[in-house]
Amino acid sequence: MTTRAPNPEPLRLITGETVGGDPAREFWLLVGVLAVLFLFSTLGAMFLWWRRTVTTDAGDFAFRALARRLGIARQDRSVIRRLAQLRGSAPVALLVSPSALRDAIEACRHNKEANLDRDSLDRLMHSLATG
């Protein structure tokens, strides 16, 4: 009768290759994947920016460019857009003609349906007077 070994060791196949893989290869694979993700996200952001500038209305593009050039704050731009909507004109027309903008502000102060607060109108009027 034969006796068994108390703790037999498992069989190992010796091939000469390491079990865990090459750490340098895994590092460069990770760097490559991250570089591709960065490239695609950058290209996607550039495409969205390009599409936004191309698909906008020419009047809206002119309004944004002129408002930036005049140094009008973003919150004041929204007030000017609302004033133009109430008057039935283009927002860029109010920037081109300061007297039309002043008239729109004065008309809006007396119009309770305008839904614009007096502080934003006063701030816009003050920026027109100083600018």
DSSP file (Angstrom, degrees, kcal/mol; ACC not computed):
  #  RESIDUE AA STRUCTURE BP1 BP2  ACC     N-H-->O    O-->H-N    N-H-->O    O-->H-N    TCO  KAPPA ALPHA  PHI   PSI    X-CA   Y-CA   Z-CA
    1    1 A M              0   0    0      0, 0.0     2,-0.3     0, 0.0     0, 0.0   0.000 360.0 360.0 360.0 140.1    0.0    0.0    0.0
    2    2 A T        -     0   0    0      0, 0.0     2,-0.4     0, 0.0     0, 0.0  -0.705 360.0-137.8-100.4 150.7    1.2    3.4   -0.9
    3    3 A T        -     0   0    0     -2,-0.3     2,-0.2     0, 0.0     0, 0.0  -0.835  16.2-127.4-107.1 145.3    0.9    6.4    1.3
    4    4 A R        -     0   0    0     -2,-0.4     3,-0.0     1,-0.1     0, 0.0  -0.591  26.7-105.8 -88.3 150.5    0.0    9.8    0.1
    5    5 A A        -     0   0    0     -2,-0.2    -1,-0.1     1,-0.1     0, 0.0  -0.532  28.5-127.2 -71.2 142.6    1.9   12.9    0.7
    6    6 A P  S    S+     0   0    0      0, 0.0    -1,-0.1     0, 0.0    -2,-0.0   0.887  97.8  18.5 -63.3 -39.8    0.2   15.1    3.3
    7    7 A N  S    S-     0   0    0     -3,-0.0     2,-0.2     2,-0.0    -2,-0.0  -0.804  79.8-158.9-132.2  90.9    0.2   18.3    1.2
    8    8 A P        -     0   0    0      0, 0.0    -4,-0.0     0, 0.0     0, 0.0  -0.484  16.9-128.1 -72.8 140.8    0.7   17.6   -2.5
    9    9 A E        -     0   0    0     -2,-0.2     3,-0.1     1,-0.1     2,-0.0  -0.612  26.0-109.2 -84.9 145.9    2.0   20.6   -4.5
   10   10 A P        -     0   0    0      0, 0.0     2,-0.2     0, 0.0    -1,-0.1  -0.361  39.0 -98.5 -70.8 156.8    0.1   21.6   -7.7
   11   11 A L        -     0   0    0     -2,-0.0     2,-0.4     1,-0.0     0, 0.0  -0.528  37.2-156.3 -74.7 140.1    1.7   20.9  -11.0
   12   12 A R        -     0   0    0     -2,-0.2     2,-0.6    -3,-0.1    -3,-0.0  -0.967   7.5-146.7-121.1 134.9    3.4   23.9  -12.6
   13   13 A L        -     0   0    0     -2,-0.4     2,-0.7     2,-0.0    -2,-0.0  -0.896  14.1-150.0 -99.7 120.1    4.1   24.3  -16.2
   14   14 A I        +     0   0    0     -2,-0.6    -2,-0.0     1,-0.2     0, 0.0  -0.817  32.1 154.2 -96.9 115.1    7.4   26.2  -16.8
   15   15 A T        -     0   0    0     -2,-0.7    -1,-0.2     2,-0.3     3,-0.1   0.560  57.7-114.1-115.3 -14.1    7.2   28.2  -20.1
   16   16 A G  S    S+     0   0    0      1,-0.4     2,-0.3     0, 0.0    -2,-0.1   0.364  79.4 115.2  94.4  -4.8    9.7   31.0  -19.5
   17   17 A E        -     0   0    0      1,-0.0    -1,-0.4     2,-0.0    -2,-0.3  -0.726  69.4-113.8 -98.0 148.3    7.1   33.7  -19.5
   18   18 A T        -     0   0    0     -2,-0.3     3,-0.1     1,-0.1     4,-0.1  -0.518  17.0-138.1 -78.0 150.1    6.2   35.8  -16.5
   19   19 A V  S    S+     0   0    0     -2,-0.2    -1,-0.1     1,-0.2    -2,-0.0   0.875  94.1  51.4 -77.4 -39.1    2.7   35.4  -15.1
   20   20 A G  S    S-     0   0    0      1,-0.2    -1,-0.2     0, 0.0     2,-0.1   0.660 103.1-121.1 -79.7 -17.7    1.8   39.1  -14.5
   21   21 A G        -     0   0    0     -3,-0.1    -1,-0.2     4,-0.0    -2,-0.1  -0.332  42.8 -51.5  98.0 174.0    2.6   40.6  -17.9
   22   22 A D     >  -     0   0    0      1,-0.2     4,-2.1    -2,-0.1     5,-0.2  -0.772  41.5-158.0 -90.3 117.0    5.0   43.4  -18.8
   23   23 A P  H  > S+     0   0    0      0, 0.0     4,-2.1     0, 0.0    -1,-0.2   0.859  92.9  54.2 -64.8 -34.0    4.5   46.5  -16.7
   24   24 A A  H  > S+     0   0    0      2,-0.2     4,-2.2     1,-0.2     5,-0.2   0.899 108.6  49.3 -66.3 -38.9    6.1   48.8  -19.2
   25   25 A R  H  > S+     0   0    0      1,-0.2     4,-2.1     2,-0.2    -1,-0.2   0.918 111.0  49.2 -65.6 -43.2    3.7   47.5  -21.9
   26   26 A E  H  X S+     0   0    0     -4,-2.1     4,-2.1     2,-0.2    -1,-0.2   0.883 110.1  52.4 -64.1 -37.7    0.7   48.1  -19.7
   27   27 A F  H  X S+     0   0    0     -4,-2.1     4,-2.5     2,-0.2    -2,-0.2   0.944 111.6  44.6 -62.5 -49.3    1.9   51.6  -18.9
   28   28 A W  H  X S+     0   0    0     -4,-2.2     4,-2.3     1,-0.2    -1,-0.2   0.819 110.7  54.8 -69.1 -29.6    2.3   52.6  -22.5
   29   29 A L  H  X S+     0   0    0     -4,-2.1     4,-2.3     2,-0.2    -1,-0.2   0.919 109.9  47.0 -66.2 -42.5   -1.1   51.0  -23.4
   30   30 A L  H  X S+     0   0    0     -4,-2.1     4,-2.5     2,-0.2    -2,-0.2   0.910 111.5  50.7 -63.8 -43.1   -2.7   53.1  -20.7
   31   31 A V  H  X S+     0   0    0     -4,-2.5     4,-2.2     1,-0.2    -1,-0.2   0.910 110.9  49.7 -61.3 -41.9   -0.9   56.3  -21.9
   32   32 A G  H  X S+     0   0    0     -4,-2.3     4,-2.2     2,-0.2    -2,-0.2   0.916 110.7  48.6 -63.8 -43.7   -2.1   55.5  -25.5
   33   33 A V  H  X S+     0   0    0     -4,-2.3     4,-2.3     1,-0.2    -2,-0.2   0.918 112.9  48.0 -63.2 -43.4   -5.7   55.0  -24.4
   34   34 A L  H  X S+     0   0    0     -4,-2.5     4,-2.4     1,-0.2    -1,-0.2   0.878 110.3  52.2 -65.5 -37.0   -5.7   58.3  -22.4
   35   35 A A  H  X S+     0   0    0     -4,-2.2     4,-2.4    -5,-0.2    -1,-0.2   0.903 109.9  48.5 -65.4 -40.6   -4.1   60.2  -25.3
   36   36 A V  H  X S+     0   0    0     -4,-2.2     4,-2.6     2,-0.2    -2,-0.2   0.913 111.8  49.4 -66.1 -42.2   -6.8   58.9  -27.7
   37   37 A L  H  X S+     0   0    0     -4,-2.3     4,-2.4     2,-0.2    -2,-0.2   0.910 111.8  48.8 -62.4 -41.9   -9.6   59.9  -25.2
   38   38 A F  H  X S+     0   0    0     -4,-2.4     4,-2.3     2,-0.2    -2,-0.2   0.913 111.5  49.9 -63.0 -43.0   -8.0   63.4  -24.8
   39   39 A L  H  X S+     0   0    0     -4,-2.4     4,-2.5     1,-0.2    -2,-0.2   0.928 112.4  46.3 -62.5 -46.2   -7.8   63.8  -28.6
   40   40 A F  H  X S+     0   0    0     -4,-2.6     4,-2.3     1,-0.2    -1,-0.2   0.884 112.9  49.3 -66.7 -37.9  -11.4   62.8  -29.1
   41   41 A S  H  X S+     0   0    0     -4,-2.4     4,-2.2     2,-0.2    -1,-0.2   0.890 112.3  48.7 -69.1 -36.5  -12.7   65.0  -26.3
   42   42 A T  H  X S+     0   0    0     -4,-2.3     4,-2.4     2,-0.2    -2,-0.2   0.929 112.6  47.4 -66.2 -44.9  -10.7   68.0  -27.7
   43   43 A L  H  X S+     0   0    0     -4,-2.5     4,-2.3     1,-0.2    -2,-0.2   0.886 111.7  51.7 -63.6 -38.1  -12.0   67.4  -31.2
   44   44 A G  H  X S+     0   0    0     -4,-2.3     4,-2.4     2,-0.2    -1,-0.2   0.909 110.1  48.1 -64.4 -42.2  -15.6   67.1  -29.9
   45   45 A A  H  X S+     0   0    0     -4,-2.2     4,-2.3     2,-0.2    -2,-0.2   0.903 112.0  49.6 -65.5 -40.5  -15.3   70.4  -28.0
   46   46 A M  H  X S+     0   0    0     -4,-2.4     4,-2.5     2,-0.2    -2,-0.2   0.895 110.5  50.7 -65.1 -38.7  -13.9   72.1  -31.1
   47   47 A F  H  X S+     0   0    0     -4,-2.3     4,-2.8     2,-0.2    -2,-0.2   0.929 110.5  48.4 -64.7 -44.5  -16.7   70.7  -33.2
   48   48 A L  H  X S+     0   0    0     -4,-2.4     4,-2.0     2,-0.2    -2,-0.2   0.899 112.8  48.3 -63.4 -40.1  -19.4   71.9  -30.7
   49   49 A W  H  X S+     0   0    0     -4,-2.3     4,-1.9     2,-0.2    -1,-0.2   0.926 113.4  47.5 -63.9 -44.4  -17.8   75.4  -30.6
   50   50 A W  H  X S+     0   0    0     -4,-2.5     4,-2.2     1,-0.2    -2,-0.2   0.911 111.5  50.2 -63.4 -43.2  -17.6   75.5  -34.4
   51   51 A R  H  X S+     0   0    0     -4,-2.8     4,-2.4     1,-0.2    -1,-0.2   0.871 108.9  52.5 -65.0 -36.2  -21.2   74.4  -34.8
   52   52 A R  H  X S+     0   0    0     -4,-2.0     4,-0.6    -5,-0.2    -1,-0.2   0.909 112.6  44.0 -66.2 -40.5  -22.4   77.0  -32.3
   53   53 A T  H  < S+     0   0    0     -4,-1.9    -2,-0.2     1,-0.2    -1,-0.2   0.834 116.9  46.3 -74.2 -31.1  -20.7   79.8  -34.2
   54   54 A V  H  < S+     0   0    0     -4,-2.2    -2,-0.2     1,-0.2    -1,-0.2   0.892 112.2  47.8 -77.8 -39.8  -21.7   78.6  -37.6
   55   55 A T  H  < S+     0   0    0     -4,-2.4    -1,-0.2    -5,-0.2    -2,-0.2   0.546  88.9 104.1 -83.6  -5.3  -25.4   78.0  -36.8
   56   56 A T  S  < S-     0   0    0     -4,-0.6     2,-0.1    -5,-0.1    -3,-0.0  -0.381  81.6 -97.9 -76.0 156.6  -26.1   81.2  -35.1
   57   57 A D     >  -     0   0    0      1,-0.1     4,-2.5    -2,-0.1     5,-0.2  -0.394  26.6-124.1 -68.0 146.0  -28.0   84.0  -36.7
   58   58 A A  H  > S+     0   0    0      1,-0.2     4,-2.4     2,-0.2     5,-0.2   0.877 112.7  51.6 -62.5 -37.9  -25.9   86.8  -38.3
   59   59 A G  H  > S+     0   0    0      2,-0.2     4,-2.3     1,-0.2    -1,-0.2   0.889 110.6  47.8 -66.0 -39.2  -27.7   89.4  -36.3
   60   60 A D  H  > S+     0   0    0      2,-0.2     4,-2.6     1,-0.2    -2,-0.2   0.891 111.3  50.8 -68.0 -39.3  -27.0   87.5  -33.1
   61   61 A F  H  X S+     0   0    0     -4,-2.5     4,-2.4     2,-0.2    -2,-0.2   0.916 111.5  48.0 -63.0 -42.6  -23.4   87.0  -34.0
   62   62 A A  H  X S+     0   0    0     -4,-2.4     4,-2.6     2,-0.2     5,-0.2   0.890 111.0  51.7 -65.0 -39.2  -23.1   90.8  -34.7
   63   63 A F  H  X S+     0   0    0     -4,-2.3     4,-2.6     2,-0.2     5,-0.2   0.944 111.7  45.6 -62.7 -47.8  -24.8   91.5  -31.3
   64   64 A R  H  X S+     0   0    0     -4,-2.6     4,-2.2     1,-0.2    -2,-0.2   0.909 114.7  47.9 -63.3 -41.8  -22.4   89.3  -29.4
   65   65 A A  H  X S+     0   0    0     -4,-2.4     4,-2.2    -5,-0.2    -1,-0.2   0.927 115.2  44.2 -65.6 -44.3  -19.4   90.7  -31.2
   66   66 A L  H  X S+     0   0    0     -4,-2.6     4,-2.3     2,-0.2    -2,-0.2   0.886 112.6  52.0 -68.4 -38.7  -20.4   94.4  -30.7
   67   67 A A  H  X>S+     0   0    0     -4,-2.6     5,-2.5    -5,-0.2     4,-0.7   0.900 111.2  47.5 -65.3 -39.8  -21.4   93.8  -27.0
   68   68 A R  H ><5S+     0   0    0     -4,-2.2     3,-0.7    -5,-0.2    -2,-0.2   0.923 111.9  50.3 -64.0 -43.0  -18.0   92.2  -26.3
   69   69 A R  H 3<5S+     0   0    0     -4,-2.2    -2,-0.2     1,-0.3    -1,-0.2   0.864 112.1  47.3 -64.6 -36.3  -16.3   95.1  -28.1
   70   70 A L  H 3<5S-     0   0    0     -4,-2.3    -1,-0.3    -5,-0.1    -2,-0.2   0.572 113.0-119.9 -82.0  -8.7  -18.2   97.7  -26.1
   71   71 A G  T <<5 +     0   0    0     -3,-0.7     2,-0.4    -4,-0.7    -3,-0.2   0.805  50.4 166.7  76.9  30.0  -17.5   95.8  -22.8
   72   72 A I      < -     0   0    0     -5,-2.5    -1,-0.2    -6,-0.2    -2,-0.1  -0.653  36.1-119.0 -81.5 130.6  -21.2   95.1  -22.0
   73   73 A A     >  -     0   0    0     -2,-0.4     4,-1.8     1,-0.1     3,-0.1  -0.222  20.6-113.1 -67.2 157.9  -21.6   92.6  -19.2
   74   74 A R  H  > S+     0   0    0      1,-0.2     4,-1.7     2,-0.2     5,-0.2   0.878 116.6  52.9 -61.5 -39.7  -23.4   89.3  -19.8
   75   75 A Q  H  > S+     0   0    0      1,-0.2     4,-1.3     2,-0.2    -1,-0.2   0.866 109.3  49.7 -66.8 -33.5  -26.3   90.2  -17.5
   76   76 A D  H  > S+     0   0    0      2,-0.2     4,-2.5     1,-0.2    -1,-0.2   0.827 104.4  59.5 -72.3 -30.7  -26.7   93.5  -19.3
   77   77 A R  H  X S+     0   0    0     -4,-1.8     4,-2.4     1,-0.2    -2,-0.2   0.899 104.1  50.0 -62.3 -40.0  -26.8   91.7  -22.7
   78   78 A S  H  X S+     0   0    0     -4,-1.7     4,-2.0     2,-0.2    -1,-0.2   0.867 109.7  51.2 -68.2 -33.4  -29.8   89.7  -21.5
   79   79 A V  H  X S+     0   0    0     -4,-1.3     4,-2.5     2,-0.2    -2,-0.2   0.915 110.2  49.3 -66.4 -42.3  -31.5   92.9  -20.5
   80   80 A I  H  X S+     0   0    0     -4,-2.5     4,-2.5     1,-0.2    -2,-0.2   0.901 109.6  51.9 -64.2 -40.2  -30.8   94.4  -23.9
   81   81 A R  H  X S+     0   0    0     -4,-2.4     4,-2.1     1,-0.2    -1,-0.2   0.915 111.0  47.6 -61.2 -41.9  -32.2   91.3  -25.6
   82   82 A R  H  X S+     0   0    0     -4,-2.0     4,-2.2     2,-0.2    -2,-0.2   0.898 111.0  51.0 -67.0 -40.1  -35.3   91.6  -23.5
   83   83 A L  H  X S+     0   0    0     -4,-2.5     4,-2.0     1,-0.2    -2,-0.2   0.919 110.7  48.9 -62.1 -42.9  -35.7   95.3  -24.3
   84   84 A A  H  X>S+     0   0    0     -4,-2.5     5,-2.4     1,-0.2     4,-1.3   0.884 109.6  52.3 -64.7 -37.8  -35.3   94.5  -28.1
   85   85 A Q  H  <5S+     0   0    0     -4,-2.1    -1,-0.2     1,-0.2    -2,-0.2   0.906 109.8  48.7 -64.8 -40.5  -37.9   91.8  -27.8
   86   86 A L  H  <5S+     0   0    0     -4,-2.2    -1,-0.2     1,-0.2    -2,-0.2   0.855 115.2  44.4 -67.0 -34.4  -40.4   94.2  -26.2
   87   87 A R  H  <5S-     0   0    0     -4,-2.0    -1,-0.2    -5,-0.2    -2,-0.2   0.624 110.1-121.7 -84.9 -13.6  -39.7   96.8  -28.8
   88   88 A G  T  <5S+     0   0    0     -4,-1.3     2,-0.3     1,-0.3    -3,-0.2   0.821  72.8 113.2  77.8  30.7  -39.9   94.4  -31.7
   89   89 A S  S   <S-     0   0    0     -5,-2.4    -1,-0.3    -6,-0.1    -2,-0.1  -0.774  74.2 -86.6-127.3 173.8  -36.4   95.2  -33.0
   90   90 A A    >>  -     0   0    0     -2,-0.3     4,-0.9     1,-0.1     3,-0.8  -0.572  32.0-128.6 -79.1 143.3  -33.1   93.4  -33.3
   91   91 A P  H >> S+     0   0    0      0, 0.0     4,-1.1     0, 0.0     3,-0.6   0.857 108.7  59.2 -60.6 -34.3  -30.8   93.6  -30.2
   92   92 A V  H 3> S+     0   0    0      1,-0.2     4,-2.0     2,-0.2     5,-0.2   0.816  97.2  61.7 -65.7 -28.0  -27.9   94.8  -32.4
   93   93 A A  H <> S+     0   0    0     -3,-0.8     4,-1.7     1,-0.2    -1,-0.2   0.857 101.2  52.3 -65.4 -34.1  -30.0   97.8  -33.4
   94   94 A L  H << S+     0   0    0     -4,-0.9     7,-0.5    -3,-0.6    -1,-0.2   0.813 110.4  48.1 -71.9 -28.7  -30.2   98.9  -29.8
   95   95 A L  H  < S+     0   0    0     -4,-1.1    -2,-0.2     1,-0.2    -1,-0.2   0.843 110.3  51.1 -77.5 -33.2  -26.4   98.7  -29.5
   96   96 A V  H  < S+     0   0    0     -4,-2.0    -2,-0.2     1,-0.2    -1,-0.2   0.865 114.9  44.1 -71.4 -35.3  -25.8  100.6  -32.7
   97   97 A S     X  -     0   0    0     -4,-1.7     4,-1.8    -5,-0.2     3,-0.4  -0.875  63.6-173.3-114.9 100.6  -28.1  103.4  -31.7
   98   98 A P  H  > S+     0   0    0      0, 0.0     4,-2.5     0, 0.0     5,-0.2   0.837  88.4  56.9 -60.7 -31.7  -27.6  104.6  -28.1
   99   99 A S  H  > S+     0   0    0      2,-0.2     4,-2.4     1,-0.2     5,-0.2   0.886 105.3  50.7 -68.0 -35.9  -30.6  106.9  -28.3
  100  100 A A  H  > S+     0   0    0     -3,-0.4     4,-2.1     2,-0.2    -1,-0.2   0.878 110.7  49.9 -66.2 -36.8  -32.8  103.9  -29.3
  101  101 A L  H  X S+     0   0    0     -4,-1.8     4,-2.3    -7,-0.5    -2,-0.2   0.915 110.7  48.9 -67.8 -42.0  -31.5  102.0  -26.3
  102  102 A R  H  X S+     0   0    0     -4,-2.5     4,-2.5     1,-0.2    -2,-0.2   0.914 111.5  49.9 -62.7 -41.6  -32.2  104.9  -24.0
  103  103 A D  H  X S+     0   0    0     -4,-2.4     4,-2.5     1,-0.2    -1,-0.2   0.894 110.4  50.5 -63.4 -38.8  -35.7  105.2  -25.4
  104  104 A A  H  X S+     0   0    0     -4,-2.1     4,-2.0     2,-0.2    -1,-0.2   0.887 110.6  49.2 -66.7 -38.3  -36.3  101.5  -24.9
  105  105 A I  H  X S+     0   0    0     -4,-2.3     4,-1.8     2,-0.2    -2,-0.2   0.929 112.7  47.0 -66.1 -44.7  -35.1  101.7  -21.3
  106  106 A E  H  X S+     0   0    0     -4,-2.5     4,-1.0     1,-0.2    -2,-0.2   0.903 113.1  48.6 -64.4 -40.8  -37.4  104.7  -20.6
  107  107 A A  H  X S+     0   0    0     -4,-2.5     4,-0.5     1,-0.2    -1,-0.2   0.865 110.9  51.5 -66.6 -34.6  -40.3  103.0  -22.2
  108  108 A C  H  < S+     0   0    0     -4,-2.0     3,-0.5     1,-0.2     6,-0.3   0.810 101.5  60.8 -73.5 -29.8  -39.6   99.8  -20.2
  109  109 A R  H  < S+     0   0    0     -4,-1.8    -1,-0.2     1,-0.2    -2,-0.2   0.848 110.1  41.5 -64.2 -32.5  -39.5  101.7  -16.9
  110  110 A H  H  < S+     0   0    0     -4,-1.0     2,-0.7    -3,-0.2    -1,-0.2   0.521  98.7  86.2 -93.0  -6.5  -43.1  102.8  -17.5
  111  111 A N    ><  -     0   0    0     -4,-0.5     3,-1.0    -3,-0.5     4,-0.2  -0.856  55.8-169.8 -99.4 112.7  -44.3   99.4  -18.8
  112  112 A K  G >  S+     0   0    0     -2,-0.7     3,-0.6     1,-0.2    -1,-0.1   0.723  84.6  61.4 -74.5 -20.3  -45.3   97.2  -15.9
  113  113 A E  G 3  S+     0   0    0      1,-0.2    -1,-0.2     2,-0.1    -5,-0.1   0.504  79.5  87.6 -82.6  -3.3  -45.6   94.1  -18.2
  114  114 A A  G <  S-     0   0    0     -3,-1.0    -1,-0.2    -6,-0.3    -2,-0.1   0.814  79.2-150.5 -67.3 -30.0  -41.9   94.4  -19.2
  115  115 A N    <   +     0   0    0     -3,-0.6     2,-0.4    -4,-0.2    -2,-0.1   0.812  49.4 129.8  64.3  31.6  -40.9   92.2  -16.2
  116  116 A L        -     0   0    0     -8,-0.2    -1,-0.2   -34,-0.0    -2,-0.1  -0.961  58.8-120.0-115.9 135.3  -37.5   93.8  -15.9
  117  117 A D     >  -     0   0    0     -2,-0.4     4,-1.5     1,-0.1     3,-0.3  -0.408  16.0-125.0 -75.8 150.9  -36.3   95.0  -12.5
  118  118 A R  H  > S+     0   0    0      1,-0.2     4,-2.7     2,-0.2     5,-0.2   0.812 106.2  61.7 -64.7 -32.2  -35.5   98.7  -12.1
  119  119 A D  H  > S+     0   0    0      1,-0.2     4,-2.6     2,-0.2    -1,-0.2   0.912 104.3  47.1 -63.7 -42.8  -32.0   97.9  -10.7
  120  120 A S  H  > S+     0   0    0     -3,-0.3     4,-2.1     2,-0.2    -1,-0.2   0.884 113.4  49.0 -67.6 -36.3  -30.9   96.2  -14.0
  121  121 A L  H  X S+     0   0    0     -4,-1.5     4,-2.5     2,-0.2    -2,-0.2   0.909 112.5  47.9 -67.6 -41.0  -32.3   99.1  -16.0
  122  122 A D  H  X S+     0   0    0     -4,-2.7     4,-2.5     2,-0.2    -2,-0.2   0.905 111.3  50.5 -64.9 -41.0  -30.6  101.6  -13.8
  123  123 A R  H  X S+     0   0    0     -4,-2.6     4,-2.3     2,-0.2    -1,-0.2   0.908 112.0  47.5 -63.0 -41.3  -27.3   99.7  -14.1
  124  124 A L  H  X S+     0   0    0     -4,-2.1     4,-1.7     2,-0.2    -2,-0.2   0.907 112.2  48.9 -66.7 -41.6  -27.6   99.6  -17.8
  125  125 A M  H  X S+     0   0    0     -4,-2.5     4,-1.9     2,-0.2    -2,-0.2   0.890 111.5  50.3 -64.4 -38.7  -28.4  103.3  -18.1
  126  126 A H  H  X S+     0   0    0     -4,-2.5     4,-2.2     1,-0.2     5,-0.2   0.898 108.8  51.3 -66.6 -40.4  -25.4  104.1  -15.8
  127  127 A S  H  X S+     0   0    0     -4,-2.3     4,-1.6     1,-0.2    -1,-0.2   0.840 109.8  50.8 -67.8 -30.6  -23.1  102.0  -18.0
  128  128 A L  H  < S+     0   0    0     -4,-1.7    -1,-0.2     2,-0.2    -2,-0.2   0.886 110.5  49.1 -69.7 -38.2  -24.3  103.9  -21.0
  129  129 A A  H  < S+     0   0    0     -4,-1.9    -2,-0.2     1,-0.2    -1,-0.2   0.871 118.8  37.6 -70.7 -35.5  -23.7  107.2  -19.4
  130  130 A T  H  <        0   0    0     -4,-2.2    -1,-0.2     1,-0.2    -2,-0.2   0.723 360.0 360.0 -87.7 -21.4  -20.1  106.3  -18.3
  131  131 A G     <        0   0    0     -4,-1.6    -1,-0.2    -5,-0.2    -2,-0.2   0.458 360.0 360.0 -96.4 360.0  -19.2  104.3  -21.4
